[in-house]
Amino acid sequence: MPLLLVPLLFLVALSGCIARTAADIVTLPVKAAGAGVDAVTTSQDEADRNRGREIRRQEERAARERARNAPDD
């Protein structure tokens, strides 16, 4: 009788692992596609941040140019 219980306990214990693995396999393509879309697209927050950086760089270049062209006193 105890010999019959051991395989049943293993079966019950492994069923959760098997179910989790099956769920991971099923969701893997969705996660991969989502990661690919995230890699090639820019969010609005990222676009705003990048635009702000570019504006600051332009302002810094303009300030350096004005300082270079300003007559020395």
HUDATA-V658211 format. One record per backbone hydrogen bond with DSSP energy under -1.0 kcal/mol. NH is the residue of the N-H (numbers start at 1). CO is the residue of the C=O. Records with the same first field share a line. If there is no record, write none. Layout:
NH = CO + CO
This chain:
5 = 1
6 = 2
8 = 4
9 = 5
10 = 6
11 = 7
12 = 8
13 = 9
14 = 10
15 = 11
18 = 14
19 = 15
20 = 16
21 = 17
22 = 18
23 = 19
24 = 20
25 = 21
26 = 22
27 = 23
28 = 24
31 = 27
32 = 28
33 = 29
34 = 30
35 = 31
36 = 32
37 = 33
38 = 34
39 = 35
40 = 36
41 = 37
47 = 43
48 = 44
49 = 45
50 = 46
51 = 47
52 = 48
53 = 49
54 = 50
55 = 51
56 = 52
57 = 53
58 = 54
59 = 55
60 = 56
61 = 57
62 = 58
63 = 59
64 = 60
65 = 61
66 = 62
67 = 63
68 = 64
69 = 65
70 = 66
